[in-house]
Amino acid sequence: MHIHELNNVIYVETPLGYGKAIAWIDYGSELNTVWKVVLHDSGIVRNFYDTDIIVLPNKMDGGSYDKNYFKNK
């Protein structure tokens, strides 16, 4: 198991809303990476698998993402 605390937060969207990722935990090749995310609305820290989050793109660089991603799951 490897835990990495992020020096710079990564802004993400989760099934529970927007938040900032503060760390990730890698359990090896058998499991998905787990992200520790602080939710913006409540300040609650939750864990999400890497398949359950979207890293918000930099719109200044032309980035975009599917706003309906979680609605389609």
ChimeraX commands (.cxc) that place a marker at each C-alpha (Angstrom):
marker #1 position 0.00,0.00,0.00 radius 0.5
marker #1 position 1.23,3.48,-0.88 radius 0.5
marker #1 position -0.29,6.76,0.42 radius 0.5
marker #1 position 0.50,10.00,-1.39 radius 0.5
marker #1 position -0.48,13.38,0.09 radius 0.5
marker #1 position -0.89,15.90,-2.71 radius 0.5
marker #1 position 1.20,19.09,-2.46 radius 0.5
marker #1 position -1.35,20.87,-4.66 radius 0.5
marker #1 position -5.00,19.89,-4.42 radius 0.5
marker #1 position -6.74,18.57,-7.52 radius 0.5
marker #1 position -10.27,19.83,-8.11 radius 0.5
marker #1 position -12.65,17.01,-8.97 radius 0.5
marker #1 position -16.28,16.17,-9.51 radius 0.5
marker #1 position -17.65,13.15,-7.65 radius 0.5
marker #1 position -21.05,11.44,-7.49 radius 0.5
marker #1 position -21.61,13.53,-4.30 radius 0.5
marker #1 position -20.64,16.87,-5.86 radius 0.5
marker #1 position -17.54,18.98,-6.31 radius 0.5
marker #1 position -14.50,18.73,-4.10 radius 0.5
marker #1 position -10.75,18.81,-3.87 radius 0.5
marker #1 position -8.59,15.72,-3.78 radius 0.5
marker #1 position -6.00,15.89,-1.02 radius 0.5
marker #1 position -4.43,12.42,-1.21 radius 0.5
marker #1 position -4.61,9.05,-2.92 radius 0.5
marker #1 position -4.02,5.52,-1.72 radius 0.5
marker #1 position -2.67,2.83,-4.02 radius 0.5
marker #1 position -3.37,-0.70,-2.80 radius 0.5
marker #1 position -1.54,-2.34,-5.70 radius 0.5
marker #1 position -2.64,-3.82,-9.00 radius 0.5
marker #1 position -5.52,-5.77,-7.43 radius 0.5
marker #1 position -7.64,-2.70,-6.55 radius 0.5
marker #1 position -8.49,0.73,-7.96 radius 0.5
marker #1 position -6.72,3.74,-6.53 radius 0.5
marker #1 position -8.68,5.41,-3.71 radius 0.5
marker #1 position -8.83,9.22,-3.64 radius 0.5
marker #1 position -9.40,11.21,-0.43 radius 0.5
marker #1 position -11.68,14.12,-1.38 radius 0.5
marker #1 position -12.92,17.06,0.71 radius 0.5
marker #1 position -16.42,17.95,-0.53 radius 0.5
marker #1 position -16.97,21.67,-1.15 radius 0.5
marker #1 position -20.53,21.88,0.17 radius 0.5
marker #1 position -19.98,20.20,3.52 radius 0.5
marker #1 position -16.24,19.90,4.16 radius 0.5
marker #1 position -16.77,16.17,4.70 radius 0.5
marker #1 position -13.91,13.91,3.63 radius 0.5
marker #1 position -14.95,10.91,1.53 radius 0.5
marker #1 position -13.11,8.15,-0.33 radius 0.5
marker #1 position -13.72,7.54,-4.03 radius 0.5
marker #1 position -12.30,5.01,-6.45 radius 0.5
marker #1 position -10.49,6.53,-9.42 radius 0.5
marker #1 position -13.33,5.33,-11.66 radius 0.5
marker #1 position -15.78,7.50,-9.66 radius 0.5
marker #1 position -14.16,10.91,-10.06 radius 0.5
marker #1 position -13.53,13.35,-12.88 radius 0.5
marker #1 position -10.56,15.71,-12.65 radius 0.5
marker #1 position -11.86,19.12,-13.64 radius 0.5
marker #1 position -10.10,20.30,-16.80 radius 0.5
marker #1 position -8.40,23.62,-17.30 radius 0.5
marker #1 position -10.87,25.54,-19.50 radius 0.5
marker #1 position -8.16,28.08,-20.40 radius 0.5
marker #1 position -6.36,25.26,-22.22 radius 0.5
marker #1 position -9.53,24.22,-24.06 radius 0.5
marker #1 position -10.40,21.40,-21.66 radius 0.5
marker #1 position -13.96,20.17,-21.19 radius 0.5
marker #1 position -15.78,17.14,-19.86 radius 0.5
marker #1 position -19.15,15.39,-20.12 radius 0.5
marker #1 position -21.42,17.13,-17.59 radius 0.5
marker #1 position -23.80,14.14,-17.75 radius 0.5
marker #1 position -21.13,11.54,-16.87 radius 0.5
marker #1 position -22.62,10.65,-13.47 radius 0.5
marker #1 position -26.20,10.79,-14.77 radius 0.5
marker #1 position -25.33,8.10,-17.33 radius 0.5
marker #1 position -23.88,5.65,-14.75 radius 0.5
marker link #1:1,2 radius 0.2
marker link #1:2,3 radius 0.2
marker link #1:3,4 radius 0.2
marker link #1:4,5 radius 0.2
marker link #1:5,6 radius 0.2
marker link #1:6,7 radius 0.2
marker link #1:7,8 radius 0.2
marker link #1:8,9 radius 0.2
marker link #1:9,10 radius 0.2
marker link #1:10,11 radius 0.2
marker link #1:11,12 radius 0.2
marker link #1:12,13 radius 0.2
marker link #1:13,14 radius 0.2
marker link #1:14,15 radius 0.2
marker link #1:15,16 radius 0.2
marker link #1:16,17 radius 0.2
marker link #1:17,18 radius 0.2
marker link #1:18,19 radius 0.2
marker link #1:19,20 radius 0.2
marker link #1:20,21 radius 0.2
marker link #1:21,22 radius 0.2
marker link #1:22,23 radius 0.2
marker link #1:23,24 radius 0.2
marker link #1:24,25 radius 0.2
marker link #1:25,26 radius 0.2
marker link #1:26,27 radius 0.2
marker link #1:27,28 radius 0.2
marker link #1:28,29 radius 0.2
marker link #1:29,30 radius 0.2
marker link #1:30,31 radius 0.2
marker link #1:31,32 radius 0.2
marker link #1:32,33 radius 0.2
marker link #1:33,34 radius 0.2
marker link #1:34,35 radius 0.2
marker link #1:35,36 radius 0.2
marker link #1:36,37 radius 0.2
marker link #1:37,38 radius 0.2
marker link #1:38,39 radius 0.2
marker link #1:39,40 radius 0.2
marker link #1:40,41 radius 0.2
marker link #1:41,42 radius 0.2
marker link #1:42,43 radius 0.2
marker link #1:43,44 radius 0.2
marker link #1:44,45 radius 0.2
marker link #1:45,46 radius 0.2
marker link #1:46,47 radius 0.2
marker link #1:47,48 radius 0.2
marker link #1:48,49 radius 0.2
marker link #1:49,50 radius 0.2
marker link #1:50,51 radius 0.2
marker link #1:51,52 radius 0.2
marker link #1:52,53 radius 0.2
marker link #1:53,54 radius 0.2
marker link #1:54,55 radius 0.2
marker link #1:55,56 radius 0.2
marker link #1:56,57 radius 0.2
marker link #1:57,58 radius 0.2
marker link #1:58,59 radius 0.2
marker link #1:59,60 radius 0.2
marker link #1:60,61 radius 0.2
marker link #1:61,62 radius 0.2
marker link #1:62,63 radius 0.2
marker link #1:63,64 radius 0.2
marker link #1:64,65 radius 0.2
marker link #1:65,66 radius 0.2
marker link #1:66,67 radius 0.2
marker link #1:67,68 radius 0.2
marker link #1:68,69 radius 0.2
marker link #1:69,70 radius 0.2
marker link #1:70,71 radius 0.2
marker link #1:71,72 radius 0.2
marker link #1:72,73 radius 0.2
view
